[in-house]
Amino acid sequence: MMKKIYLKKLLYIAVPIILSNIIGQLQMLIDRVFLGRMNSMYMSALGNVNSPVWTTMSFCFSIVTGASILISQGVGAGDTEKTREYASSMMKWSNVLPVLLFLFWTFCSRWVFQMMGVSDTVMKMCLGYIRFYAPIFLVIGMESSCMVILQTSNYTKPLVLFGIVRAGLNVLLDWILIFGKFGLPALGIEGAAIATTIAEYAGFLYAMYVFMTCKQLHTRPKLSEIAKAKLMPYLKSVGLGIHTALEDFAWNLGNLMLIRILNTINEMAAGIYSIVFGVEVLVVVVIGAIGNGTMTLTGEAKGRKDLAQYKGIVSIAYFLSAAVSVIMLVVCFLKPDMIIGLFTTDQAVIRMCGLYLMIMCFNLFAKAGNIVVGNGIRGSGDTRWMFLTQIFGTCFVVACAALFVFGLGLGIVGVFMAVLTDEYVRAVINLLRFQYITKHWEGSEAKESLL
């Protein structure tokens, strides 16, 4: 009965996030389909742009993880004052970094792409895309804070409509601006960036409307509390969230280095990696949403000292994630050509990607463990551990990729094998850490009962 209760709690938070994420990824998938069919080189441009941009953007989303954990623990402990203090400080101060990143990508993007070894042909496409995409940074600080309030209030239903508004408008504008419909010029990859930015701002306006009017947001601070919020609570939450942000940064840095290695193989290698990664992300966003719910509910369990919920949520979350991975494995095994054919009409690329898809599918089971168990570890208040294991993982995956590509001459498949090896090694390490946390918790409870 308790497992059913935990499952219901988890799904109540996770399902709207899953739907919102799937809608968003379908929008990105259609974006790639449009661009890939117009010009195969656009896929390489996207691969080179998305990795460094997401490295900095994910830092903004991850930095509020500390506030999310502290707010969840406050909810679990019934400490309303603590909850509002951290929420109001987060809403006020989380916008500084995104503005600085907007300035960075507006004026310094060429240097980044040069360090990545982007060719002159692809460079022009990358700069055209980022010029119109950079303004998104101006709204992601407030947007990420709104997401935390929804999640810690256990009310994520508005995220579904948020995803529909943003994705629907993006797809429509993609079709118009990329191909030049209704008499407009065909803008190609620049049109895709303009469409994404306009859609993101529309989604932001909807998110702000929900934040201002929704009555179910019990962790939402008042406007007067936000205006008076002090910096110190935000800095304390940053002290907790910085490990998650640096963890994401380390992962993305490793991905950037993998892209750099791929660029030494040929111009299309990064594009092929981008295609397979785009398919993987469709599943990862589902598992990631389950992980978000896991962190919120394990945080609440930590606040109320409920070990049964802590362990129960993590085990159920991994079961759901593994089931999703099995479904993707079956689909990719039966219809690999159909999936890759969405992104490109190049038959040589389609034939090559079948093997990479299968490697990616087997990788999902370990990735699910790292996401779910990792969020359980964070929910306990320990964000430093996942950062340390990711530092190890970044060094390990880059070393393996260099060995497989340059030492053994495996080419693109060597990069995918390196990623697979890294995920499974870290999954084992993180599982051992989770078991240590639960045993230490059980030992503390046993001592308290004796006293």
BAFIPA-478479 format. One record per residue: x, y, z of N, C-alpha, C in turn; residue in three letters. Coordinates in pm, whole numbers, plus 50000, padded with zeros to 5 digits. Last residue first. Layout:
% BAFIPA-478479
XYZXYZXYZALA/...
***
This chain:
% BAFIPA-478479
518105051652274518145062752371516745065952421LEU/517245033652085517865028452209517895039152318LEU/516395050651885515395042051951515945036352082SER/518805061951806517785070651867516745062251942GLU/520095039751693520675046051811519655054551885LYS/518405035351471518555024951573519125030651703ALA/518795058451326517465055751381517535045251493GLU/521445054751250521095066251334519745064051400SER/521225032051086522015031351208521695042751305GLY/519695042350878519135031650961519885030451093GLU/521585060450777520315065350828519685055050921TRP/523535042750687523885052450791522635057950857HIS/522055029850491522535022050606522915031250721LYS/521595051050313520455044450377520895036350500THR/524255057550237523375067650299522245060850375ILE/525125033550116525805038550235524915048450310TYR/523465032649895523335022249997524015026450127GLN/524495054749757523095054749803522895044349913PHE/527055045149696526895056849782525475057549840ARG/526445024349522527135021249648527005032849747LEU/525375039349312524525029849385525145026249519LEU/527625053049223526535060649286525575051449363ASN/529175031749115529705040049223528585047349297ILE/527475022348912527865013549022528345021749141VAL/527385045048748526145039548804526445030448923ALA/530015048348663529465057848760528165052848823ARG/530155026448484531085027348597530525036748704VAL/528145032948300528015020848383528955021248503TYR/529105056948182527805056748252527705044648345GLU/531585048748064531535058748171530245057948251ASP/530785031147861531635026547971531545035848091THR/529295048547694528675036747755529465032047876LEU/531285066547611530135071447686529455059947760VAL/532935048947466533455056047583532335061047672ALA/531265041447259531695031247354532255037647481MET/531065065947124529865060147185530235049347286PHE/533735068647039533145078747127531915073047197VAL/534015046446869534835047346989534295057447088GLY/532415052246654531935042046747532745042246877VAL/534025070446512532855075246586532375065146688ILE/537155053146547536335063646487535165067646575GLY/538985034746636537595030346625536675040846565LEU/541795034946685541265038046552539825033746531GLY/543085032346923542575020046861541955022246725LEU/543945059446967544805047946992544375035446917GLY/541845076346887543195078746837544115066646854PHE/539475063546994539495070046863540905070946807VAL/540095051847242539355044047143539465050047002PHE/541485072947372542105059847352541435052147239LEU/539555092947373540835095347307541545082147277ALA/537575080047525537295084047387538585086247310ALA/538905077147772538465065247697538225068547550CYS/539235104247839540405095547824540055083147742ALA/536555112047855537435118447755538675109847731VAL/535655096048067535055094547934535925100747826VAL/537325104548285537305090548240536785089248098PHE/536725131448322538095127448290538135113448229CYS/533965128048379534425136448267535835132648225THR/533985111648609533375106948485533835114848363GLY/535185128148802535825115548763535305110948627PHE/533175147148803534545151148768535325138748723ILE/531075131448892531025136548756532405141548711GLN/531765126249153531725114849061531675119548915THR/531545152649252532835145749252532845133949155LEU/528805157449220529775166049154531115158949143PHE/527715138749390527455137349247528405146149164MET/528625149249641529025135949593528865134649442TRP/527375173549687528815173349658529235160149596ARG/524845171849776525015174949633526485173949591THR/523035159250010524425157349967524515159749816ASP/520415159550076521185171450109522635170650066GLY/518855139749987519335138150125520115150450171SER/518575146949723517455149249813517835147949959GLY/520955136749614520785151249631519685154449731ARG/520285109549614521425114149694521325129249718ILE/518195110549430517945105849567519055110249661GLY/519565118349205518605127649264518195123449404ASN/521075094749168521735107549192520805117749254GLY/519105076449109519855074849234520565087849270VAL/518295088448859517365085948970518095084949103VAL/520715091348705519755102348722518895100248846ILE/522025066448720522715078648762521755090248788ASN/520015049648615520505047948752521195060448803GLY/519825059548355518655060248444519075058748590ALA/522345052348261522015066648274520825068548367LYS/522045024748250522985030548345522695045248368ALA/520065023848052519825017348181520775022548288PHE/521135036747825520035043047899519835036848037LEU/522955021247691523485031447780522395037247871ASN/521385007247520521955000047634522535009747737PHE/520895028847341519795022547415520305014847537CYS/523415034547231522715044647310521615038347396MET/523845011447086524745014647197524065024647291ILE/521795014946899521735003646991522655005847111MET/522675037946761521395038046832521325026846936LEU/524995028846640525105038946745523815039846827TYR/523945011346448524795006146556524855016046672LEU/522565030346285521875019246349522645013646467GLY/524185048746158523605052546287522885041146357CYS/524945039345904525915039846012525265041246150MET/522615042745750523155029245773524115029045890ARG/522355070845753521295062445809521815048545841ILE/524645078545613524495082445754523455073545822VAL/523985068245361525205063845429525145066845578ALA/521675082345292521575068045321522815062745391GLN/520435111945388521715106045349521725091245390ASP/518315124745489518025115945376519295109145325THR/517725129145841518535130745721518085121045613THR/515855125746043516815136646053517595139245924PHE/514305103845994513625116346025514575128246016LEU/516035082645970515545088845847514755101545870GLY/516265073346227517345081746175516905089046049ILE/513785059046234514095069446332515165078946278ILE/513995040846024512885050446025513195062146119MET/516165025446099516245033645978515165044345976ASP/515225011746334516335021546341516385030846220PRO/512934995746438512815006146334513975016246338LYS/513664976046628512734972646520512764982746405LEU/515444988646800515814975746741514944972546620PHE/514045010946883515265012946804515725000046737CYS/511964998247028511665006746913512885008346823VAL/513414985147233512594977447138512334985547011VAL/514565007147366515404996647310514654988647204LEU/512295020947458513155027047356514055016847290MET/511395001847647510535005747533511375011947422ILE/513515001947828513194989747754512354992947630VAL/513295027647934514485023947857514245011447774SER/510905025848076510985035147962512175031547873VAL/511765007848272510695004048181510695012948056ALA/513635023248408514095011348335513045006848234ALA/511915042148524512925046448428513445034748344SER/510425026348702509745033548593510745037448484LEU/512525017748870511705007948798511005014648679PHE/513365042048980514255034748889513485024248808TYR/511115048849133511555057649025512475050348928ALA/511085028549323509985029449227510385038049107ILE/513465034749462513315021749397512205022049292SER/512965061149555514085058449465513905045249391VAL/510715057449724510635066349607511745063149507ILE/511745040249924510645036049837510555044449710GLY/513675055150061514075043349984513005039249884LYS/511965075850163513215078850093513635067150004TYR/509955062650298509625070050177510885072750095GLN/511545051950507510775043050420510405050150289ALA/512555074250641513465065950564512725056850467LEU/511725104250718510955092450677511825083950585ASP/512175130450821512935118750868512205105750841LYS/511165152750704510325146450807510935133650862ARG/513295158650531512795168650624511965162750736GLY/513505135350380514615139050469514155149050573LYS/511125137050241511335125650332512475128650430ALA/511625159650087510555160150187510745148950290GLU/513655148349930513935160050012512895161550123GLY/512255128749800513275124449895513715136049984THR/510615145749647510005137149747511025131349845LEU/512495159649482511525166849564511015158149678THR/513885138449356514605147949442513645155349535MET/511795126049213512555118649314513245128149411THR/511045145449032510095141349134510785134049247GLY/513425145048882512985157348950512015154149062ASN/513365118748780514415122748873514065135348949GLY/511255121148606511115111848719512165115148825ILE/512555138448432511355143048503511075134148624ALA/514575121548337514935133548413513765139048491GLY/513105103248192513805098748312514195110548400ILE/512275121347993511285114048073511915109448203VAL/514685129747889513825139847951512705133348034VAL/515675105747786516325111547903515445122147969VAL/514185101747555513995092847670514545099147797VAL/515035122447395513605119947405513275110947524LEU/517805119547396517225129847482515715127947498VAL/518255100847195518425097047336517725106747429GLU/517905116646967516985105546993517035101547140VAL/520065134146998518705139546992517655128847016GLY/522205116546979521955123147107520545128947112PHE/521985110946707521765100246805521475106046943VAL/522545137046605521325129846569521005119246674ILE/525075143046711523935151546745522615144446715SER/526635124046582526515123646728525295131646774TYR/526375134346323525885120846354525665119346505ILE/527645159346360526255158746319525625145346350GLY/530245151946418529475158846522527985158746489ALA/530865140646164530885132446285530075138746397ALA/531085156345939529755150945970529705143446102MET/533755163045912532795173845937531425168645980GLU/535745138946103535285145245978534205155446013ASN/537565138246331537285126546245536835131246107ILE/537665161046476538935156746414538715144946320THR/535145163046583535495172346475536815168746407ASN/535315144846793534545141246675534885150346556LEU/536775160146976537365147846921536645143746793ILE/534845179647028536155183646973536845171546911ARG/532855164247140532585170847013533895174946946ILE/534235157947375533875147147282533565152747144LEU/534325182947487535585176747448535355164847355MET/531615186347538532315195447448533625189347398LEU/531255166447729530575165347601531215174347495ASN/532765177147937533165164447877532525162547741GLY/531155199147984532535201247942533065188547877LEU/528855186648074528825193647946530225196647893ASN/529845176748319529295167648217529315174248080TRP/530585200748443531615190648417531135180748311ALA/528075212948462529145219448384530215209348347PHE/526795195448633526305196948496527365203148406ASP/528455200748855528325187148802527845187548657GLU/527965227148897529305223348854529325209148799LEU/525295224448980525625232648863526995229048809ALA/525635208649206524855203449094525165211148966THR/527155226349358527715213349324526965207049206HIS/525495247749394526665249549309527275236249269ILE/523495242849578523215240249437524425241049347GLY/524675250449818524205236649802524025233249654LEU/525295276549767526335268049823525975253349812GLY/522795285749695523805284249590524935275249638VAL/521685287349947521145277449853522095275149737SER/523275308150042523295295150110522765284250018LYS/522555328349868523935323649866524065310149936LEU/519895331549947520185327049811521605321549803TYR/520225340950207519565327950185519835322450045PRO/521675366150146522305355050216521575341650198MET/520175386650031521045378749945521525365850014LEU/516705390650121518135392850140518945383250052LYS/513725405249994514555393250015516035396750025ALA/511915424549940512725426450060513735415150082LYS/510685414849709511335427949705512285429949822ALA/509595391049805510635390549702511415403649701ILE/507675401049979508755392850033509925391849934GLU/505975413549799506655421749899507835414149962SER/504995391749661505845401349590506615410149689LEU/505305361149854504595373149811505565382749742LYS/506375328749729506455340249818505615351949766PRO/505005296349703505225309049635505305320549736ARG/504315272649810505685277149839506005290449771THR/501765267549721501915270949862503335274849899HIS/500005271649465501445272849486501735277149630LEU/497325271949400497875259549456499365260349491GLN/496505294649270496265294049414496905281749480LYS/498045314349019497685300849064497605300149217CYS/498985340148945497545337848966497185324449029THR/501745342248908501045353348970499615349649013MET/502445318548777503075321948905502275332648979PHE/500995321048540500685310248636501235313748774VAL/502365342748428500935343748455500515333248557TYR/504895331948395504715342948488503245344848524MET/504355312848197504865308548327504675319448433ALA/503615329847983502615320848042503055316248182TYR/506065342147938504915350347977503815341748040LEU/507565319647859507925327047980506755335548029PHE/506385313047614506285303847727506595310647859GLY/507225335647470505785333147488505555323647605ALA/509975331447477509425343247543507925341747564TYR/510115308347321510575308047460510015319947539GLU/509265317347071508455307547143508825307047291ALA/511395334447005510035339947017509165330547100ILE/513495315146997513535326347091512155332347113THR/512725297846789512905292746926512865304047028THR/512715315246568511485308446609511575303646753ALA/515425322246555514425332646579513125326446630ILE/516535296946496516905304046620515875314746655ALA/515405291646245515145282446357515445289246490ALA/516525312246095515065312046116514695302946231GLY/519135303346086518835315646159517335316746188GLU/518915281145920519245279046060518995291546145ILE/516615295645694517405284045732517645283245881GLY/515075315645587516195319645672517035307945720LEU/513495325145308513905312745375515175315645456ALA/511395354345343512615347745294512915335045374PRO/507785352345304508975355945381510205348945323LEU/505505343045180506255353745116507495358345191GLY/504635321445330503845333945329504655345845275PHE/507845307045427506435306345387505785320245395LYS/510655297845459510215310045392508795309445339GLY/511745277245603511485274745461510985287145386PHE/512125289345856513185281245796512995280145645ILE/509685303245905510935310645892512065302545829LEU/507555284145905507445296845831508825302745802ILE/508505263346064508035260445928508005273245843TRP/509015277646304510065270346232509695268446085ASP/506445285946375507405296046331508605289746260LEU/505395260646445504755268946343505735279146287LEU/507165252946650507045244846528506435253046415VAL/506695273446841508015271346784507945263646652ASN/504035270346914504435282646846505785280846777LEU/504255244947034503355247246921503745259546842GLY/506085249047247506415240147135505555242747013ALA/504735267947414506085270447364506395262047240ARG/502225255747461502325269447410503685271747343VAL/503005230647563502205231447442502325245347378ILE/504405237247797505085230447688504335231547557GLY/502305249247941503525256747914504275250647796PHE/500625227847971500205238647882501385247647847LEU/502335213748150501865207648026501455218447926VAL/502745229448372503875227348282503445221148149LEU/500515229048536500645239948438501795238148339PRO/501065205948706500135205048593500285216548492LYS/502565205348934503285207448809502375206848686THR/502735208149245501695211749150502355215449017TYR/504375207349467503765194749419502605197549324ASN/505805229049525504405229649567503645216949529SER/508145223249401508125221749547506715223249604THR/507325228749132507755215349173507675213449323GLN/506715256249133505715246249092506075232449145LEU/509205266549213507995269049294506905258849259ILE/510845258249000511105253449136509865255149224VAL/509755272848789509695258248785509915252248924MET/510455298748866509035294948861508875279848860CYS/513205296848827512685299048962511205295248969SER/513365294648550513805283248632513305284548776SER/512395320348480511685308248438512065296248524GLU/514305337748578512975338048636512185325348601MET/516435328348408516575329348553515225329048622GLY/515665330248142515725316848202515925317248353ILE/515625354648013514415350448083514565337348160VAL/518045359247889517485370047970516255365748050LEU/518645338047723519275338447855518635348947946PHE/517475343847482516775334547571517345335147712ILE/519235359047327518285365947415517485356847508PRO/520705339247165521245344247292520225351447381ALA/519675334446911519285325547020519665331247158TYR/520735350846721519305352346748518825343746865PHE/523415343046730523075357246734521605359446770ARG/523505315846693523645320846829523275335546839ILE/523215313546408522235307846501522305314646637TYR/525455326046301524115330546262523055325746358GLY/527475310346411527365324446452526005330046415LEU/527005285846277526965286646423526755301046470CYS/527405292746008526085288046052525945289346204MET/530115299246013529145309345971527735305646018LYS/531245274146088531345285846176530295296346142MET/531085256645876530125254945985530115267146076VAL/533215266845721531875264945663530805264445772THR/535425266245889534915279145842533505278045787ASP/534935242446162535445246546031534815259745988SER/535785243346505534715243946404535285249046273VAL/537345239846733537835234746606536785234546497GLY/536725251146970536155237946945536605232046812MET/537815276146948538475266747037537965252447017MET/535855287246777537225285446729537985275446814GLN/533665288446948533615279346834534995277046773PHE/534615308347128534245294947175534285284947060VAL/534955330646965536125324847031535835310547077TRP/532285336246892533245331946791534465325246854ARG/531035345547130530725332147078531755327246976SER/531145370047258532335361247265532145347547200CYS/528785385247253530035391447210531235381947200PHE/526645368847328526445379047226527765384047168THR/527585353447534527295346847407527055356947294TRP/527925373947733529035365447690528765359447552PHE/525365384147769526425392947717527605384747664LEU/524145361247874523635367347751524705376147687PHE/525575358448110525765348648004525225353547870LEU/524555379848256525985379648222526265369848109LEU/521915370948282522185383348209523655383848166VAL/522235347448442521765346448303522025359048221PRO/523165359348695524035351148611523535350048467LEU/520805372848791522065379848765522935372048666VAL/518545359748871518565365448735519895371748697ASN/518225351649131518645341449033518735346748890SER/517265369149322518685369749289519125359949180TRP/514465366149359515055379349342516455378849280LYS/513885339349391513175346749287513845360149257MET/515525333149616515775327149485515145335249373MET/514205347349815515585350849781515965345349644SER/511755333749823511795347949786513195352349745SER/512575307749904511865309849778511955324349732ALA/513745311250153514575306450043513905308949908TYR/511475321050294512735328450294513605324350175GLU/509525301550270509325314450205510625322450196ARG/510735280750426510315278550287510215291850212THR/510995292050678512195288150604511885286650455LYS/508275294650741509155306450737510405303550656GLU/507295268450748506815277850647507735289850632THR/508195238650810508785251550844508425261650733ASP/507625211750783506545220850822507025234650860GLY/509455194650684509565197550828508445206750877ALA/508755194850414508665182450489508695184650639GLY/509325221750355507955216750343507785204150426VAL/512105221450391511265230050475509815225750473GLY/512815204250187513065200050325512265208450423GLN/512075220649972511415207649992511605202650135SER/513885241950007512435244550015511685231550041ILE/516305228349968516035234850097514545237850116LEU/515995219749699516205210049807515845216149942ILE/515695244349565514655234249555514765224049668SER/518155256649619516925262549673515795252449671ALA/519785238949472519965240449616518725246349682GLY/518955243349212518685230349274518815231249425THR/519705266049088518535267249176518185253849242VAL/521735257648925522115265349042520955267049139ILE/520605245648701521085237148810521375244848937SER/519985266448529518895257948580519345249948702PHE/522575276448482521535285148538520385277048598CYS/523795254548367524345259848491523305268548561PHE/522505251948130522175242248234522715246648369SER/523795272447986522385273748021521995264248133MET/526405263047948526185275048030524725276348073THR/525885239747800526825239347913526595251148006THR/524355248647591523675241547700524575240047821TRP/526445260047441525355268447491524645261647607VAL/528095237947376528595248647464527495257547521PRO/526055221347233526895216547344527425227847431SER/524835236247025524055231747140524925227747259ASN/526845241146830526245252046908525615246947036VAL/527525216246723528585224846777528045236446861ASN/525045206646641525845198946736526925207446801GLY/524305226246456523535224746580524335217146685LEU/526265220846260526205234046323525445233246456ALA/525555195046187526865197346249526895210746321SER/523085200846076523145191946192524495193446264MET/523645216245853522995222845966523065214246093TYR/524495198745664525525205545742524935213145860MET/522205190945531522785181645627523835188245715SER/519465210745484520915210745462521545201845570ASN/516795202645502517125214045419518615214145383MET/516775181645675516305179045540516605190745446ARG/517735194045907518485183145847518075180245705GLY/515675212645964517005217445927517815206545856LEU/513455195746019513365206545919514755210345869PHE/514585179846225514095173746101514035184145990VAL/515105198546424516225191546361515805185246229ARG/512435205946480513415216146444514585209746369ASP/511455181846568510925187446443511875198146389ILE/512945180746807513075170246705512605175346570LEU/511965202346946513365202446905513625192046796MET/509335192646981509555205446912511005206146862GLN/509895170447129509295168646997509465181246913LEU/510795183347359511745175747280511205172647141GLN/508405195247452509555203547419510565196247331GLY/506895172247496506425182347399507585191047354ILE/508475161047695508295153947568507835163647460ILE/508195180347898509515177647840509405170747705ASN/505445178647953506025191347910507365189147840SER/505305151848035504555156347918505115169447863LEU/507005152948261507295143948148506595148848022ILE/505605170748422506955174348376507345165848255ILE/503245155748466503195168548394504545173048343PRO/504565132848601503845131548473503695144948400VAL/505775140248852506585137348734505815137748602ALA/503815144549050504805155049020505415152748882ILE/502345121349031501625134049038502565145749005TYR/504245101249049503615103848920502895117248918LEU/504855103049325505885105049224505265108649089LEU/502395096949446503065109849472504065113149362LYS/502005070949347501035081449317501655095249337LYS/504185057749461504055058249315503105069549275LEU/503575060049731504775066449680504695068149528TYR/501235044549734501175058649775502385066249719ILE/502245019949661501235026249575501125041149607LYS/503865015149879504485016649748503525023349650LYS/501965012250079502835023750084503515026149949MET/500834988050000500005000050000500865012650000MET/
***
